[in-house]
Amino acid sequence: MKRIVIVGGVAAGMSAAARLRRLDEQAQIVVLERDRYVSYASCGLPYHIGGVIPDRESLQVTTPAYLRETMNLDVRTEQEVVGVDRDAKLVHVVDLRDGARYDEPYDALVLAQGAAPLRPPVPGIEHPRVLTLRSIPDMDAIIALIDGGAQSAIVIGGSYIGVEVAEALRARNLAVDLVELQDQVMPLLDPELATPLRDHMQQHGVEMHLGTAATAFHDVGGRVAVELKSGATLTADLVVLAVGVRPIATLAKAMGLALGPRGGIAVDTHMRSSDPAIYAAGDMVEVTDTVTGEPALIALAGPANRQGRILADHICGRDAAYTSTQGTAVVKIFDMTAGMTGASERTLRRLGRPFTKVYLHPSGHAGYYPGTAAMQLKLLFAPDDGKVLGAQIVGYDGVDKRLDVLATAIRAGLTVYDLEQLELAYAPPYGSAKDPVNMAGFVAANLLRGDVALWYAEDYAQLDPQTTLIDVRSPEEYAAWHMPNAQSIPLPELRARMGEIEAAAARGPIRLYCMVGFRSYLAYRIVRQHGIVDVATLSGGAKTFLGFYHTSLDNGQPDLPVVVATASDRAAEALVGTA
Amino acid sequence: MKRIVIVGGVAAGMSAAARLRRLDEQAQIVVLERDRYVSYASCGLPYHIGGVIPDRESLQVTTPAYLRETMNLDVRTEQEVVGVDRDAKLVHVVDLRDGARYDEPYDALVLAQGAAPLRPPVPGIEHPRVLTLRSIPDMDAIIALIDGGAQSAIVIGGSYIGVEVAEALRARNLAVDLVELQDQVMPLLDPELATPLRDHMQQHGVEMHLGTAATAFHDVGGRVAVELKSGATLTADLVVLAVGVRPIATLAKAMGLALGPRGGIAVDTHMRSSDPAIYAAGDMVEVTDTVTGEPALIALAGPANRQGRILADHICGRDAAYTSTQGTAVVKIFDMTAGMTGASERTLRRLGRPFTKVYLHPSGHAGYYPGTAAMQLKLLFAPDDGKVLGAQIVGYDGVDKRLDVLATAIRAGLTVYDLEQLELAYAPPYGSAKDPVNMAGFVAANLLRGDVALWYAEDYAQLDPQTTLIDVRSPEEYAAWHMPNAQSIPLPELRARMGEIEAAAARGPIRLYCMVGFRSYLAYRIVRQHGIVDVATLSGGAKTFLGFYHTSLDNGQPDLPVVVATASDRAAEALVGTA
């Protein structure tokens, strides 16, 4: 009879335990969980704070008693593993309820301890109202403060947990300040995609403090004052720290297991550590990034669950392998959805990997059917063979769907030419005859085939001074807002005014733009076929441009009149055929 | 200068025209459309009838004038092509507004005439209130009758258009009867998936008449009486015929172009007909089925648009190819969504192709986050290598997303083992850490690896008389409903009662079931590992079973208490780990 000890009873650990039991009815399976709860819905915690999930019990998906009766699992809560004797294959355990110590023998040991919220060494951070959110007790502590009358909160960190907590606290009518070290929310997104999220959070009453950090915490009559690097001081009834997580590697280090370069447990494709009797899975391990091949720490529930399953298979003698993690993630931010899969531009630049990119702004479903809005889609792909490297999307309806299609495409090794051909489900409430993913494929493939040349918003400041910048939108759109130095030649007038463009081309480059990039693509085709070589169209148009330059360019200039312009672009897009 | 004539100005035709112009600024591009409208939103017509799309103008996505000014396209409406001189490369045209005849020369001719609604030769079908819905004038005629006081309607045909029209007419408060020849709605779905759709339509006030057909239409004081094969007669203020479409092949036949075995225009991978100067695309052509390789008529907007694009590329000297159509489709039916991609079981059986299948009922997103419901997912795959052959899903939230992921998987040639590993976007509002697509992969891969043996609902009537049928749900669930002849051994009691099961196994096969198939899978693993060989678990559980046998088994028996049972199964599913 095989004896298996699992340290940690949430995602990876419980997934491993359940799979082990299914594969081996005879094994003795012991799950040791430090906390009072196992297999709880950690991703649901912010939503119970906000009241979206009213029933606290629903977060406790199961109990040790139920696990025993259906799965014959020996699940023990409030048990801390304080050491492992790898030679004797013994786990040293402390029962946190009474301090009793005991040993548990194993044939295979599984570490699934997860990751812990970072608490940086900032003066005053030990203030009792500076909280984190990782477990049910953490959640209870935050709710207790709100129920006790807290009316304001400072969220430190603008990634997943931070934005989810900010939304939850707003739902409870607290005044919320959000502080983020980077100059954007959701730092895993490339910055231009984060701009609409920042605006949206501000519209929902979250005061944004980007590009700054907390340098000290002080008590002010029981409340917390947070000093910022920017010099400002914020005061609130509570602070939620959400500045990231770190693998819980103390035990593994003490045991002498090999760590990876990023500080997580090093594992092979079977999720086996440097000790062949010891496996690890979930947020505590280092994985291989699907796209870059680099070691990575990626704390996600889906990979954790699959890793638990795979190591269970391997313990039971199967040749299961976990290949890589691509970092597919999604987050709800008030009415918006944002997510990514594969590599970001920032990552590809950091690693010096060749890539190219396109931006587009398709609507979630047919524009004439109510309830849709434009999403911003950024696709990163290999300039040689067109292999999809990454995608990021922010928007409203249908964002998660396109993320999943693109995640599947990356996993399958598809190219942008394959995206052109995908046959996706279309009816007006769900999509368009040319789905956003198809459109991304069309634009990217056009680029690789040389049918279009693109310029990018970040190049605006470095444009050749001899450049003629042409806005091909309608005169009304141009009047409402245009890029500094742009002149207006509406698309319908373009053919008649080719003389002007030829004269400009004799002086220098021609750079075109419209609202989202479609009309200027049509303009590009006309200009290019008139023999003008140095012409390019702005990828993603003014909408993407404003994602880059919102802060620096909106000094006094009105925002884009989005509704008018979108209707106009929709008419232009109709040219590609409808149904 | 190339002269290109396109016959038909909606999806395929207009997509071709727009792409041609982008690739060839100099070409003369003439689009001849018989109707008064081009490039209109044909898929939106039912939604304007129902009032969901209030603005009729929004269906006319563009106009000939706009197409001329932006794309320099010569788009002519109300022009009928009455003949083609293939030797002289001349199209004979009649201007329907004044009867004038003229010829239009071409270097390349594109046929994109679409398909026409079938009007079977049933006596009385020419009644002026027996309408079809394919064009804007068709829509206007239906709306005129409703605005004129029509209070009841009979929809004949229960596929896409039929169910969409039925929903639209209910939204206008008409009494609606739906008549369908097959014994199910949505005949492209396998029948067991259609059962919940039928029930849902009935709950929304559509009177269902399945397995029957109209045999005659009579005028009754201006209204229409429909005699049914069943002997019943229905009377209503209008009838909408939606019994399918047929390629508009009259012109192609008169020209002597080759047709395919299904009656559509035969084309090569460049969408070129048997005459190399003549292309065809959209609903009028025969395509190759992605999964079966068989010729097929598949009228879908997405493929039509892509075919138009591909033939435009080929006309311009590029080597673009259209490989196949997999039939990905989705439909909204009141609050439900249903769809499919790839081959159905019916098709695979008809062709004698080997396949196996699994059913599951995952929820659209995390069960503890509000607004989700179980979907029914059927996955068809190759028994040898696990290649995904087809999928069908009916449910509420997240159906279209999983269809698109599975459609992408089929296009990429993925297997069920790949589905296990897909890394899809998870947050509680969007999915589960183990997404429904992952779950489908787990169940299917378990089957192929021999970790589970399944039995299927359709085998119920043929079970070996010595079979012991065991319901492993709770006693409460068993008491509320159970399969005839089933005995109750709740999962938590199973290990203690193995003696009973061993005794039963000595007599004959053991067949297990629960609500959705998860608890009985756990039970299977226990029983099988106790050395019992002839044991199998019901794929999809009682929920799938009721999809098969609803009609024959619900004589007096209450429906399943779905809420209670789902909560219980959710607890069981928690065993596979959460996050």
Interface residues (C-beta under 8 A of the other chain):
Chain A: V10 A11 A12 G13 M14 S15 A16 A18 R19 R21 R22 L23 D24 E25 Q26 S39 Y40 A41 S42 C43 G44 Y47 V52 I53 D55 S58 L59 V61 T62 Y66 L67 E69 T70 M71 N72 Y160 T290 L300 A301 G302 P303 A304 N305 R306 G308 R309 T323 T325 Q326 G327 T328 A329 V330 V331 K332 T337 G339 T341 A366 G367 Y368 Y369 P370 D400 K401 L403 D404 V405 A407 T408 A409 R411 A412 G413 L414 D418 E420 Q421 L422 E423 L424 A425 Y426 A427 P428 P429 Y430 G431 A433 K434 D435 N438 F442 D451 L491 P492 R495 R519 Y521 L522 R525 I526 Q529 H530 R570 A571 A572 A574 L575 V576 G577 T578 A579
Chain B: V10 A11 A12 G13 M14 S15 A16 A18 R19 R21 R22 L23 D24 E25 Q26 S39 Y40 A41 S42 C43 G44 Y47 V52 I53 D55 S58 L59 V61 T62 Y66 L67 E69 T70 M71 N72 Y160 T290 L300 A301 G302 P303 A304 N305 R306 G308 R309 T323 T325 Q326 G327 T328 A329 V330 V331 K332 T337 G339 T341 A366 G367 Y368 Y369 P370 D400 K401 L403 D404 V405 A407 T408 A409 R411 A412 G413 L414 D418 E420 Q421 L422 E423 L424 A425 Y426 A427 P428 P429 Y430 G431 A433 K434 D435 N438 F442 D451 L491 P492 R495 R519 Y521 L522 R525 I526 Q529 H530 R570 A571 A572 A574 L575 V576 G577 T578 A579
